[in-house]
């Protein structure tokens, strides 16, 4: 039984038990909540404990790897640049589209209020939005250790990026030692995360029990609303990827759609971009992508590029802010966009359940959004995760067709002088 299945069972059992207590034994609810609430809180704090060191180590090693890849050749560097533009664009799209969608179709007010009360942010207060001056000054950490201790994620991400780039400029033996250290930190933190996630069904059960006792079955409706909103943002990335393939990859629309059918089937059944790589390679070949292009771009895309990660993660954080009534200023959304695009690198090679907290924690911290709802949202992540994988594999093949078009144009330019001289 997968972790997601066990967590989902914990969620359903907790909500059902809590709703039953609220309906049939309301007098016992306060005592049960007094026990379950701190139990769930301890588990959540244990998970939070891993976020700062894990994300820092992942970003340092990931940025160094990307920098080495960029030095490997012009095509690789151009592809990495395309990845960066699309990741920022993905986050920016969600930063604009998700609030617009929630304005038209908001979460059920009563259920949102009850869910907010059940999860309750620290001291039951909505975090204040920092001023523009404070936000701008916070980007450069005067004391990286202090910002890490305070959980100030935006300046920590900036420092990790600069640190990772600087590591590529030192002597090779020192760079190997340094990156080896952070690789060891990453692996160690992953062990800790898996230990904490082993107890996830129990932690989620405790949190869901509290939620069910306070909200009844109203939480089911708002969780369904959340799944639809996040899935729409992820599937929008798939639609944008199709447009990119048609406009910039010069692939006929119906040809691309038909070619993607086996890839989407594998993506839906496995919920894994890596598992879909063989099918993507076959599809790229049928679309006429040269072997040298698909052999380079698709593995890079699977390793470094997940187009739906920023869009989906921004949608999750904005939805939580919507439930809590947290006002997100334009500057806060810009910060969230940049952090979401950057920490999407941390999603590489990690199981979905781990990625959920690794990527959403930094974005939530940077935007000042409470994290107490995330364990409950993890329990229903299987459904949005299908949409995430569909968007990712579609984008991977789309950028490969774009790279193929660049390659054809470069080959034509190289052959042109020879043709003129004949």
C-alpha positions as CSV (number, residue, x, y, z in Angstrom):
1,X,0.0,0.0,0.0
2,X,1.5,3.3,-1.1
3,X,2.1,6.2,1.3
4,X,-0.6,8.3,-0.5
5,X,-3.1,5.5,0.0
6,X,-2.4,5.2,3.7
7,X,-2.5,8.9,4.2
8,X,-5.9,9.1,2.3
9,X,-7.2,6.3,4.6
10,X,-6.0,8.3,7.6
11,X,-7.8,11.4,6.3
12,X,-11.1,9.7,5.6
13,X,-11.0,7.8,8.9
14,X,-10.2,11.0,10.8
15,X,-12.9,13.1,9.1
16,X,-15.5,10.3,9.6
17,X,-14.6,9.8,13.3
18,X,-14.5,13.5,14.0
19,X,-17.9,14.1,12.2
20,X,-19.4,11.1,14.2
21,X,-18.1,12.6,17.4
22,X,-19.6,16.0,16.5
23,X,-22.9,14.5,15.6
24,X,-23.4,11.8,18.3
25,X,-21.1,12.8,21.2
26,X,-20.6,16.6,21.1
27,X,-19.9,16.7,24.8
28,X,-16.8,14.5,24.4
29,X,-15.5,16.6,21.5
30,X,-13.4,19.1,23.6
31,X,-11.6,16.4,25.4
32,X,-10.8,14.4,22.3
33,X,-9.7,17.5,20.4
34,X,-7.4,18.4,23.4
35,X,-5.6,15.1,22.9
36,X,-5.6,14.8,19.1
37,X,-4.6,18.4,18.3
38,X,-1.2,18.4,20.0
39,X,-0.5,14.9,18.6
40,X,-1.1,16.1,15.1
41,X,0.9,19.3,15.8
42,X,4.0,17.3,17.0
43,X,4.0,15.3,13.7
44,X,3.7,18.5,11.7
45,X,6.5,20.2,13.6
46,X,8.7,17.1,13.0
47,X,8.1,17.5,9.2
48,X,8.8,21.2,9.3
49,X,12.1,20.4,11.0
50,X,13.5,18.9,7.8
51,X,12.5,21.6,5.3
52,X,15.3,24.2,5.8
53,X,18.3,21.9,5.5
54,X,16.8,19.7,2.8
55,X,15.8,22.6,0.5
56,X,19.2,24.4,1.0
57,X,21.1,21.2,0.2
58,X,18.9,20.4,-2.8
59,X,19.3,23.9,-4.3
60,X,23.1,24.0,-3.8
61,X,23.5,20.6,-5.6
62,X,20.9,21.3,-8.2
63,X,22.2,24.8,-9.2
64,X,25.8,23.4,-9.4
65,X,24.6,20.6,-11.6
66,X,22.6,23.0,-13.9
67,X,25.7,25.3,-14.1
68,X,27.9,22.4,-15.2
69,X,25.3,21.4,-17.8
70,X,25.2,24.9,-19.2
71,X,29.0,24.8,-19.7
72,X,28.6,21.5,-21.6
73,X,27.4,23.2,-24.7
74,X,25.3,25.9,-26.4
75,X,22.3,23.7,-27.0
76,X,22.2,22.5,-23.4
77,X,22.6,26.1,-22.1
78,X,19.8,27.3,-24.4
79,X,17.5,24.5,-23.2
80,X,18.2,25.4,-19.6
81,X,17.4,29.0,-20.4
82,X,14.1,27.9,-21.9
83,X,13.4,25.8,-18.8
84,X,14.0,28.8,-16.5
85,X,11.7,31.1,-18.6
86,X,8.9,28.5,-18.6
87,X,9.1,27.8,-14.9
88,X,8.8,31.5,-14.1
89,X,6.0,31.8,-16.6
90,X,4.2,28.8,-15.0
91,X,4.3,30.4,-11.6
92,X,3.3,33.8,-12.9
93,X,0.3,32.3,-14.7
94,X,-0.9,30.6,-11.6
95,X,-0.3,33.8,-9.5
96,X,-2.7,35.6,-11.8
97,X,-5.2,32.9,-12.7
98,X,-5.8,31.3,-9.3
99,X,-7.0,34.4,-7.5
100,X,-9.1,35.2,-10.6
101,X,-10.7,31.8,-10.5
102,X,-11.3,32.0,-6.7
103,X,-12.9,35.4,-7.2
104,X,-15.4,33.9,-9.6
105,X,-15.8,30.6,-7.8
106,X,-14.7,31.0,-4.1
107,X,-14.5,28.2,-1.6
108,X,-17.7,27.5,0.4
109,X,-17.6,30.3,3.0
110,X,-18.9,28.3,6.0
111,X,-16.7,25.3,5.3
112,X,-13.7,27.6,4.8
113,X,-14.3,29.3,8.1
114,X,-14.7,26.0,9.9
115,X,-11.7,24.5,8.3
116,X,-9.7,27.6,9.2
117,X,-10.8,27.4,12.8
118,X,-10.0,23.7,12.9
119,X,-6.5,24.1,11.6
120,X,-6.0,27.5,13.3
121,X,-2.8,29.4,12.5
122,X,-0.4,30.3,15.3
123,X,-2.3,32.2,18.0
124,X,-5.3,32.1,15.7
125,X,-4.2,35.2,13.9
126,X,-3.8,35.9,10.2
127,X,-0.1,36.7,9.5
128,X,0.4,40.3,8.5
129,X,1.6,41.3,5.0
130,X,5.1,42.8,5.2
131,X,5.6,46.3,3.7
132,X,7.2,46.7,0.3
133,X,10.4,48.2,1.8
134,X,10.7,45.2,4.2
135,X,10.1,42.7,1.4
136,X,12.8,44.3,-0.8
137,X,15.4,44.5,2.0
138,X,14.7,40.9,3.0
139,X,16.0,39.5,-0.3
140,X,19.7,39.9,0.7
141,X,20.3,38.1,4.0
142,X,22.8,39.9,6.2
143,X,23.0,36.8,8.4
144,X,22.1,33.6,6.5
145,X,22.2,31.5,9.7
146,X,19.6,33.9,11.3
147,X,17.2,33.8,8.4
148,X,17.4,30.0,8.3
149,X,16.6,29.9,12.0
150,X,13.7,32.3,11.5
151,X,12.4,30.4,8.5
152,X,12.7,33.4,6.2
153,X,12.7,31.3,3.0
154,X,13.1,34.0,0.3
155,X,16.5,35.3,1.4
156,X,17.6,31.7,2.1
157,X,16.8,30.7,-1.4
158,X,18.7,33.6,-2.8
159,X,21.7,32.7,-0.6
160,X,21.5,29.0,-1.7
161,X,21.4,30.0,-5.4
162,X,24.5,32.3,-5.0
163,X,26.3,29.7,-2.9
164,X,25.7,27.0,-5.4
165,X,26.9,29.1,-8.3
166,X,30.0,30.2,-6.3
167,X,30.7,26.5,-5.6
168,X,31.2,26.0,-9.4
169,X,34.1,28.5,-9.4
170,X,36.3,26.9,-6.8
171,X,39.0,24.3,-7.3
172,X,37.7,20.9,-8.5
173,X,38.8,18.9,-5.5
174,X,37.2,21.5,-3.1
175,X,34.1,21.6,-5.2
176,X,33.8,17.8,-5.1
177,X,34.2,17.8,-1.3
178,X,31.7,20.6,-0.8
179,X,29.0,19.2,-3.1
180,X,29.7,15.7,-1.6
181,X,28.9,17.2,1.9
182,X,25.6,18.7,0.7
183,X,24.7,15.5,-1.1
184,X,25.2,13.7,2.2
185,X,23.1,16.3,4.0
186,X,20.4,15.8,1.4
187,X,20.4,12.0,1.7
188,X,20.4,12.2,5.5
189,X,17.5,14.6,5.5
190,X,15.6,12.4,3.1
191,X,16.0,9.5,5.6
192,X,14.6,11.8,8.3
193,X,11.7,12.8,6.0
194,X,10.8,9.2,5.3
195,X,10.9,8.4,9.0
196,X,8.4,11.3,9.6
197,X,6.3,10.3,6.6
198,X,6.1,6.8,8.0
199,X,3.9,8.3,10.7
200,X,2.0,10.4,8.3
201,X,-1.3,8.4,8.4
202,X,-1.4,8.8,12.2
203,X,-0.5,12.5,12.1
204,X,-3.1,13.1,9.3
205,X,-5.7,11.1,11.2
206,X,-5.2,13.2,14.3
207,X,-5.4,16.5,12.3
208,X,-8.4,15.2,10.3
209,X,-10.1,14.1,13.6
210,X,-9.9,17.6,14.9
211,X,-11.1,19.1,11.6
212,X,-14.1,16.6,11.4
213,X,-15.0,17.3,15.0
214,X,-15.2,21.0,14.3
215,X,-16.5,21.1,10.8
216,X,-18.5,17.9,10.3
217,X,-18.6,16.6,6.8
218,X,-18.3,20.2,5.3
219,X,-14.6,19.6,4.9
220,X,-15.2,17.1,2.2
221,X,-16.8,19.7,-0.1
222,X,-14.0,22.2,0.3
223,X,-11.4,19.5,-0.3
224,X,-13.1,18.7,-3.5
225,X,-13.2,22.3,-4.5
226,X,-9.5,22.5,-3.8
227,X,-8.7,19.5,-6.0
228,X,-10.6,21.0,-8.9
229,X,-8.9,24.5,-8.6
230,X,-5.4,23.0,-8.4
231,X,-6.1,20.5,-11.3
232,X,-7.3,23.4,-13.5
233,X,-4.0,25.2,-13.0
234,X,-2.0,22.1,-13.8
235,X,-4.0,21.2,-16.9
236,X,-3.7,24.8,-18.1
237,X,0.1,24.2,-18.3
238,X,-0.6,21.1,-20.5
239,X,-2.7,23.3,-22.8
240,X,0.0,26.0,-22.9
241,X,2.6,23.3,-23.7
242,X,0.5,22.1,-26.7
243,X,0.4,25.7,-28.0
244,X,4.2,26.0,-27.6
245,X,4.7,22.7,-29.6
246,X,2.4,23.9,-32.4
247,X,3.7,27.5,-32.6
248,X,7.4,27.2,-31.9
249,X,7.9,23.5,-32.5
250,X,6.1,23.6,-35.8
251,X,4.1,20.4,-35.0
252,X,0.6,20.1,-36.4
253,X,-2.0,20.3,-33.6
254,X,-3.7,17.0,-34.3
255,X,-0.4,15.2,-34.9
256,X,0.9,16.3,-31.5
257,X,-2.3,15.4,-29.7
258,X,-2.4,11.9,-31.3
259,X,1.3,11.3,-30.6
260,X,0.8,12.2,-26.9
261,X,-1.9,9.7,-26.3
262,X,0.4,6.8,-25.2
263,X,2.5,9.1,-23.2
264,X,-0.6,10.5,-21.3
265,X,-1.8,6.9,-20.7
266,X,1.5,6.0,-19.0
267,X,1.5,9.3,-17.1
268,X,-2.0,8.8,-15.7
269,X,-1.3,5.2,-14.7
270,X,2.1,5.8,-13.1
271,X,2.0,9.5,-12.1
272,X,5.7,9.6,-12.9
273,X,7.5,11.6,-15.5
274,X,10.5,9.3,-15.2
275,X,8.4,6.2,-15.8
276,X,7.0,8.0,-18.9
277,X,10.4,8.7,-20.4
278,X,10.5,5.7,-22.7
279,X,7.1,6.6,-24.1
280,X,8.2,10.2,-24.5
281,X,11.3,9.2,-26.4
282,X,9.2,7.0,-28.8
283,X,6.7,9.9,-29.3
284,X,9.5,12.4,-30.0
285,X,10.9,10.0,-32.6
286,X,7.5,9.7,-34.3
287,X,7.2,13.5,-34.3
288,X,10.5,13.7,-36.3
289,X,12.7,14.9,-33.5
290,X,16.4,14.0,-34.3
291,X,18.0,11.5,-32.1
292,X,20.7,13.9,-30.9
293,X,18.0,16.3,-29.7
294,X,15.6,14.0,-28.0
295,X,18.6,12.1,-26.5
296,X,19.7,15.3,-24.8
297,X,16.6,17.3,-24.1
298,X,14.2,14.7,-22.7
299,X,16.5,13.4,-20.0
300,X,17.4,17.0,-19.1
301,X,13.7,17.8,-18.9
302,X,12.8,14.8,-16.7
303,X,15.7,15.7,-14.4
304,X,15.4,19.5,-14.2
305,X,12.1,20.6,-15.6
306,X,8.6,20.2,-14.1
307,X,6.5,22.9,-15.7
308,X,3.4,22.2,-13.5
309,X,5.3,22.4,-10.2
310,X,5.4,26.2,-9.9
311,X,1.8,26.6,-11.2
312,X,0.4,23.8,-9.0
313,X,2.3,24.9,-5.9
314,X,1.3,28.5,-6.3
315,X,-2.3,27.4,-6.6
316,X,-2.0,25.4,-3.4
317,X,-0.5,28.3,-1.4
318,X,-2.9,30.8,-2.9
319,X,-5.8,28.5,-2.0
320,X,-4.7,28.2,1.6
321,X,-4.3,32.0,1.8
322,X,-7.9,32.2,0.4
323,X,-9.2,29.9,3.1
324,X,-7.4,31.9,5.8
325,X,-8.4,35.3,4.4
326,X,-4.7,36.3,4.0
327,X,-4.3,39.2,1.6
328,X,-1.6,38.6,-1.0
329,X,-0.2,41.9,-2.3
330,X,1.3,42.0,-5.8
331,X,4.8,42.1,-4.4
332,X,4.1,39.0,-2.2
333,X,2.8,37.2,-5.4
334,X,6.0,38.2,-7.2
335,X,8.1,36.8,-4.4
336,X,6.1,33.7,-4.4
337,X,6.5,33.3,-8.1
338,X,10.3,33.5,-8.0
339,X,10.5,31.1,-5.0
340,X,8.1,28.7,-6.6
341,X,10.1,28.6,-9.9
342,X,13.4,28.2,-8.0
343,X,12.4,25.5,-5.5
344,X,10.8,23.4,-8.3
345,X,14.4,22.2,-8.7
346,X,14.0,20.6,-5.3
347,X,11.2,18.4,-6.7
348,X,13.7,16.4,-8.8
349,X,13.9,12.7,-8.1
350,X,11.8,12.9,-4.9
351,X,8.5,11.0,-4.3
352,X,5.4,13.1,-4.6
353,X,4.6,12.9,-0.9
354,X,8.0,14.3,0.0
355,X,8.0,16.9,-2.7
356,X,4.7,18.3,-1.5
357,X,6.3,19.6,1.7
358,X,9.7,20.3,0.2
359,X,8.3,22.8,-2.3
360,X,5.2,24.1,-0.6
361,X,6.9,24.9,2.7
362,X,9.4,27.5,1.3
363,X,6.6,29.1,-0.8
364,X,4.3,29.3,2.2
365,X,7.0,30.8,4.4
366,X,8.0,33.3,1.7
367,X,4.4,34.5,1.2
368,X,3.5,34.4,4.9
369,X,0.8,31.8,4.5
370,X,0.0,29.3,7.3
371,X,1.1,25.7,6.7
372,X,-1.4,23.9,9.0
373,X,-3.7,22.8,6.2
374,X,-0.9,21.1,4.1
375,X,-1.1,17.7,5.8
376,X,-4.8,17.5,5.0
377,X,-4.2,18.6,1.4
378,X,-1.5,16.0,1.0
379,X,-4.1,13.3,1.6
380,X,-6.0,14.3,-1.5
381,X,-2.8,15.1,-3.6
382,X,-3.2,11.9,-5.7
383,X,-5.9,13.6,-7.9
384,X,-4.0,16.8,-8.6
385,X,-0.9,14.8,-9.0
386,X,-2.4,13.1,-12.1
387,X,-2.9,16.5,-13.6
388,X,0.6,17.6,-12.6
389,X,2.1,14.5,-14.4
390,X,0.0,15.1,-17.5
391,X,1.2,18.7,-17.7
392,X,4.8,17.7,-17.1
393,X,5.1,15.1,-19.8
394,X,3.3,17.3,-22.3
395,X,5.7,20.1,-21.6
396,X,8.7,17.8,-21.8
397,X,7.8,16.7,-25.3
398,X,6.8,20.2,-26.3
399,X,10.2,21.7,-25.3
400,X,11.9,18.9,-27.2
401,X,10.0,19.8,-30.4
402,X,11.1,23.4,-29.9
403,X,14.7,22.3,-29.4
404,X,14.4,20.2,-32.6
405,X,13.3,23.3,-34.5
406,X,16.3,25.3,-33.2
407,X,18.5,22.5,-34.3
408,X,17.1,22.4,-37.8
409,X,17.5,26.2,-38.2
410,X,21.1,26.0,-37.0
411,X,21.8,23.2,-39.5
412,X,20.3,25.2,-42.3
413,X,22.4,28.2,-41.4
414,X,25.5,26.1,-41.4
415,X,24.7,24.6,-44.8
416,X,23.8,28.0,-46.4
417,X,27.3,29.2,-47.2
418,X,28.2,25.9,-48.9
419,X,25.1,26.1,-51.1
420,X,26.0,29.7,-52.1
421,X,29.5,28.7,-53.0
422,X,28.4,25.8,-55.3
